[in-house]
Amino acid sequence: MDVVLNLLFSSPIGLLSLFTILFIIGMAIYLMVWYKRKMNNPEE
């Protein structure tokens, strides 16, 4: 597990992977909130 975390946080590919994972999770949360807000206000 130490080797995996070391690769994730120290290599450029690991950092790009971490950024991509965090970006996708953030985008999913944003879209969920946006869709729920749109479903609650259908007149807009």
C-alpha positions in Angstrom: 0.0 0.0 0.0 2.9 2.3 0.7 4.2 1.9 -2.9 0.8 2.8 -4.3 0.4 5.9 -2.2 4.0 6.9 -3.1 3.3 6.6 -6.8 0.0 8.4 -6.5 1.4 11.5 -4.7 4.9 11.7 -6.1 4.8 10.9 -9.8 3.3 13.2 -12.4 1.0 10.5 -13.7 -0.2 9.7 -10.2 -1.0 13.4 -9.6 -2.9 13.6 -12.9 -4.9 10.5 -11.9 -5.7 12.0 -8.5 -6.8 15.3 -10.0 -9.0 13.4 -12.6 -10.7 11.3 -9.9 -11.3 14.4 -7.7 -12.6 16.4 -10.7 -15.1 13.7 -11.7 -16.4 13.3 -8.1 -16.8 17.1 -7.9 -18.6 17.3 -11.2 -20.9 14.4 -10.2 -21.8 16.2 -6.9 -22.4 19.5 -8.8 -24.6 17.9 -11.4 -26.6 16.0 -8.7 -27.3 19.3 -6.9 -28.2 21.1 -10.1 -30.5 18.4 -11.4 -32.3 18.2 -8.0 -32.8 22.0 -8.0 -34.2 21.8 -11.6 -36.6 19.0 -10.7 -37.9 21.0 -7.7 -38.6 24.1 -9.8 -40.1 22.9 -13.1 -41.4 26.4 -14.0 -37.9 27.7 -14.8 
